[in-house]
Amino acid sequence: MKRSLGIDYGRARIGLAIADSEMRIASAYGVLDNDKYLLQKLAAIIEKEEITQAIIGKTDSAKKLADFITEKLKIEVEYQNEMFTTKLAHQNLKEKGMKGIKRFDDQEAARIILQSWLDSMIKP
């Protein structure tokens, strides 16, 4: 079974979501600070959760992270359009009645990125 990690890359924070190939439903996982420990923390999560592929929101700034994941962690990386994911994340969280939306918007954006990718993989 494949396990996928959705990544919403940002200058300050990185949102994460996880899904497996059997359930095909993305779940918010958490947020990492984009600091000097990011790569170590990300590698630990990938190992702990037995991630086999990463789906990253397509931005120019995410390329360096994608290269690290591919070259050092030997994980397949694919890109997914991330246009309007933060806006959608805010809407989703408001609809759920969540307080402190800024604390959760990055992981919700990662969930949207990953779920969009999963949905695009369904063969008609």
Contact map, one row per residue, 1 for C-alpha under 8 A:
1110000000000000000111000000000000000000000000000000000000000000000000000000000000000000000000000000000000000000000000000000
1111000000000000000111000000000000000000000000000011100000000000000000000000000000000000000000000000000000000000000000000000
1111100000000000011110000000000000000000000000001111100000000000000000000000000000000000000000000000000000000000000000000000
0111110000000000011110000000000000000000000000000011111000000000000000000000000000000000000000000000000000000000010000000000
0011111000000001111000000000000000000000000001000010111000000000000000000000000000000000000000000000000000000000010000000000
0001111100000011110000000000000000000000000000000000011110000000000000000000000000000000000000000000000000000110110000000000
0000111110000111100000000000000000000000000000000000011110000000000000000000000000000000000000000000000000000100110000000000
0000011111000111000000000000000000000000000000000000000110000000000000000000000000000000000000000000000001101100100000000000
0000001111101110000000000000000000000000000000000000000110101100000000000000000000000000000000000000000000000000000000000000
0000000111111110000000000000000001000000000000000000000000000000000000000000000000000000000000000000000000000000000000000000
0000000011111100000000000000000001000000000000000000000000000000000000000000000000000000000000000000000000000000000000000000
0000000001111100000000000000000011100000000000000000000000000000000000000000000000000000000000000000000000000000000000000000
0000000011111110000000000000001111000000000000000000000000000000000000000000000000000000000000000000000001000000000000000000
0000001111111111000000000000001111000000000000000000000000000000000000000000000000000000000000000000000001100000000000000000
0000011111001111100000000000111100000000000000000000000000000000000000000000000000000000000000000000000011111100000000000000
0000111100000111110000000001111100000000000000000000000000000000000000000000000000000000000000000000000001100110000000000000
0000111000000011111000000111110000000000000000000000000000000000000000000000000000000000000000000000000000110110010000000000
0011110000000001111100000111100000000000000000000000000000000000000000000000000000000000000000000000000000000010010000000000
0011100000000000111110111110000000000000000000000000000000000000000000000000000000000000000000000000000000000000010000000000
1111000000000000011111111100000000000000000000000000000000000000000000000000000000000000000000000000000000000000000000000000
1111000000000000001111110000000000000000000000000000000000000000000000000000000000000000000000000000000000000000000000000000
1100000000000000000111110000000000000000000000000000000000000000000000000000000000000000000000000000000000000000000000000000
0000000000000000001111111000000000000000000000000000000000000000000000000000000000000000000000000000000000000000000000000000
0000000000000000001111111100000000000000000000000000000000000000000000000000000000000000000000000000000000000000001001000000
0000000000000000001100111110000000000000000000000000000000000000000000000000000000000000000000000000000000000000001001000000
0000000000000000111100011111000000000000000000000000000000000000000000000000000000000000000000000000000000000011011000000000
0000000000000000111000001111100000000000000000000000000000000000000000000000000000000000000000000000000000000010000000000000
0000000000000001110000000111110000000000000000000000000000000000000000000000000000000000000000000000000000110110000000000000
0000000000000011110000000011111000000000000000000000000000000000000000000000000000000000000000000000000000100000000000000000
0000000000000011100000000001111100000000000000000000000000000000000000000000000000000000000000000000000100100000000000000000
0000000000001111000000000000111110000000000000000000000000000000000000000000000000000000000000000000000101100000000000000000
0000000000001111000000000000011111000100100000000000000000000000000000000000000000000000000000000000000000000000000000000000
0000000000011100000000000000001111100100000000000000000000000000000000000000000000000000000000000000000000000000000000000000
0000000001111100000000000000000111111100000000000000000000000000000000000000000000000000000000000000000000000000000000000000
0000000000010000000000000000000011111100000000000000000000000000000000000000000000000000000000000000000000000000000000000000
0000000000000000000000000000000001111110000000000000000000000000000000000000000000000000000000000000000000000000000000000000
0000000000000000000000000000000001111111100000000000000000000000000000000000000000000000000000000000000000000000000000000000
0000000000000000000000000000000111111111110000000000000000000000000000000000000000000000000000000000000000000000000000000000
0000000000000000000000000000000000011111111000000000000000000000000000000000000000000000000000000000000000000000000000000000
0000000000000000000000000000000000001111111100000000000000000000000000000000000000000000000000000000000000000000000000000000
0000000000000000000000000000000100001111111110000000000000000000000000000000000000000000000000000000000000000000000000000000
0000000000000000000000000000000000000111111111000000000000000000000000000000000000000000000000000000000000000000000000000000
0000000000000000000000000000000000000011111111100000000000000000000000001000000000000000000000000000000000000000000000000000
0000000000000000000000000000000000000001111111110000000000000000000000000000000000000000000000000000000000000000000000000000
0000000000000000000000000000000000000000111111111000000000000000000000000000000000000000000000000000000000000000000000000000
0000100000000000000000000000000000000000011111111110000000000000000000000000000000000000000000000000000000000000000000000000
0000000000000000000000000000000000000000001111111110000000000000000000000000000000000000000000000000000000000000000000000000
0000000000000000000000000000000000000000000111111110000000000000000000000000000000000000000000000000000000000000000000000000
0010000000000000000000000000000000000000000011111110000000000000000000000000000000000000000000000000000000000000000000000000
0010000000000000000000000000000000000000000001111111000000000000000000000000000000000000000000000000000000000000000000000000
0111100000000000000000000000000000000000000001111111110000000000000000000010000000000000000000000000000000000000000000000000
0111000000000000000000000000000000000000000000000111110000000000000000000011000000000000000000000000000000000000000000000000
0111100000000000000000000000000000000000000000000011111000000000000000000011110000000000000000000000000000000000000000000000
0001111000000000000000000000000000000000000000000011111100000000000010000011110000000000000000000000000000000000000000000000
0001111000000000000000000000000000000000000000000000111110000000000000000000111100000000000000000000000000000000110010000000
0000011110000000000000000000000000000000000000000000011111000100010000000000111100000000000000000000000000000000110000000000
0000011110000000000000000000000000000000000000000000001111100100000000000000001111000000000000000000000000000100100000000000
0000000000000000000000000000000000000000000000000000000111110100000000000000001111000000000000000000000000000000000000000000
0000000010000000000000000000000000000000000000000000000011111110000000000000000001000000000000000000000000000000000000000000
0000000000000000000000000000000000000000000000000000000001111110000000000000000000000000000000000000000000000000000000000000
0000000010000000000000000000000000000000000000000000000000111111000000000000000000000000000000000000000000000000000000000000
0000000010000000000000000000000000000000000000000000000111111111110000000000000000000000000000000000000000000000000000000000
0000000000000000000000000000000000000000000000000000000000111111111000000000000000000000000000000000000000000000000000000000
0000000000000000000000000000000000000000000000000000000000001111111100000000000000000000000000000000000000000000000000000000
0000000000000000000000000000000000000000000000000000000000000111111110000000000000000000000000000000000000000000000000000000
0000000000000000000000000000000000000000000000000000000100000111111111000000100000000000000000000000000000000000000000000000
0000000000000000000000000000000000000000000000000000000000000011111111100000000000000000000000000000000000000000000000000000
0000000000000000000000000000000000000000000000000000000000000001111111111000000000000000000000000000000000000000000000000000
0000000000000000000000000000000000000000000000000000010000000000111111111111100000000000000000000000000000000000000000000000
0000000000000000000000000000000000000000000000000000000000000000011111111111100000000000000000000000000000000000000000000000
0000000000000000000000000000000000000000000000000000000000000000001111111110000000000000000000000000000000000000000000000000
0000000000000000000000000000000000000000000000000000000000000000000111111100000000000000000000000000000000000000000000000000
0000000000000000000000000000000000000000001000000000000000000000000111111110000000000000000000000000000000000000000000000000
0000000000000000000000000000000000000000000000000000000000000000000011111111000000000000000000000000000000000000000000000000
0000000000000000000000000000000000000000000000000011110000000000000011101111100000000000000000000000000000000000000000000000
0000000000000000000000000000000000000000000000000001110000000000000011000111110000000000000000000000000000000000000000000000
0000000000000000000000000000000000000000000000000000111100000000010011000011111000000000000000000000000000000000000000000000
0000000000000000000000000000000000000000000000000000111100000000000000000001111100000000000000000000000000000000000000000000
0000000000000000000000000000000000000000000000000000001111000000000000000000111110000000000000000000000000000000000000000000
0000000000000000000000000000000000000000000000000000001111000000000000000000011111000000000000000000000000000000110110000000
0000000000000000000000000000000000000000000000000000000011000000000000000000001111100000000000000000000000000000100000000000
0000000000000000000000000000000000000000000000000000000011100000000000000000000111111000000000000000000000000000100000000000
0000000000000000000000000000000000000000000000000000000000000000000000000000000011111000000000000000000000000000000000000000
0000000000000000000000000000000000000000000000000000000000000000000000000000000001111111000000000000000000000000000000000000
0000000000000000000000000000000000000000000000000000000000000000000000000000000001111111100000000000000000001001100000000000
0000000000000000000000000000000000000000000000000000000000000000000000000000000000011111110000000000000011011000000000000000
0000000000000000000000000000000000000000000000000000000000000000000000000000000000011111111000000000000000000000000000000000
0000000000000000000000000000000000000000000000000000000000000000000000000000000000011111111100000000000000001000000000000000
0000000000000000000000000000000000000000000000000000000000000000000000000000000000001111111110000000000011011001000000000000
0000000000000000000000000000000000000000000000000000000000000000000000000000000000000111111111000000100010000000000000000000
0000000000000000000000000000000000000000000000000000000000000000000000000000000000000011111111100000000000000000000000000000
0000000000000000000000000000000000000000000000000000000000000000000000000000000000000001111111110000000000000000000000000000
0000000000000000000000000000000000000000000000000000000000000000000000000000000000000000111111111100100110010000000000000000
0000000000000000000000000000000000000000000000000000000000000000000000000000000000000000011111111110100000000000000000000000
0000000000000000000000000000000000000000000000000000000000000000000000000000000000000000001111111100000000000000000000000000
0000000000000000000000000000000000000000000000000000000000000000000000000000000000000000000111111100000000000000000000000000
0000000000000000000000000000000000000000000000000000000000000000000000000000000000000000000011111110000000000000000000000000
0000000000000000000000000000000000000000000000000000000000000000000000000000000000000000000011111111100000000000000000000000
0000000000000000000000000000000000000000000000000000000000000000000000000000000000000000000001001111100000000000000000000000
0000000000000000000000000000000000000000000000000000000000000000000000000000000000000000000000000111111100000000000000000000
0000000000000000000000000000000000000000000000000000000000000000000000000000000000000000010011000111111110000000000000000000
0000000000000000000000000000000000000000000000000000000000000000000000000000000000000000000000000001111111000000000000000000
0000000000000000000000000000000000000000000000000000000000000000000000000000000000000000000000000001111111000000000000000000
0000000000000000000000000000011000000000000000000000000000000000000000000000000000000000000010000001111111110000000000000000
0000000000000010000000000000000000000000000000000000000000000000000000000000000000000100110010000000111111111000000000000000
0000000100001111000000000000001000000000000000000000000000000000000000000000000000000100100000000000011111111100000000000000
0000000100000111100000000001111000000000000000000000000000000000000000000000000000000000000000000000000111111110000000000000
0000000000000010100000000001000000000000000000000000000000000000000000000000000000000100100010000000000111111111000000000000
0000000100000010000000000000000000000000000000000000000000000000000000000000000000001101100000000000000011111111100000000000
0000011100000011100000000001000000000000000000000000000010000000000000000000000000000000000000000000000001111111110000000000
0000010000000001110000000111000000000000000000000000000000000000000000000000000000000000000000000000000000111111111000000000
0000000000000000000000000100000000000000000000000000000000000000000000000000000000001000100000000000000000011111111100000000
0000011100000000000000000000000000000000000000000000001110000000000000000000000111001000000000000000000000001111111110000000
0001111000000000111000000100000000000000000000000000001100000000000000000000000100000000000000000000000000000111111111000000
0000000000000000000000011100000000000000000000000000000000000000000000000000000000000000000000000000000000000011111111100000
0000000000000000000000000000000000000000000000000000000000000000000000000000000100000000000000000000000000000001111111110000
0000000000000000000000000000000000000000000000000000001000000000000000000000000100000000000000000000000000000000111111111000
0000000000000000000000011000000000000000000000000000000000000000000000000000000000000000000000000000000000000000011111111100
0000000000000000000000000000000000000000000000000000000000000000000000000000000000000000000000000000000000000000001111111100
0000000000000000000000000000000000000000000000000000000000000000000000000000000000000000000000000000000000000000000111111110
0000000000000000000000000000000000000000000000000000000000000000000000000000000000000000000000000000000000000000000011111110
0000000000000000000000000000000000000000000000000000000000000000000000000000000000000000000000000000000000000000000001111111
0000000000000000000000000000000000000000000000000000000000000000000000000000000000000000000000000000000000000000000000011111
0000000000000000000000000000000000000000000000000000000000000000000000000000000000000000000000000000000000000000000000000111
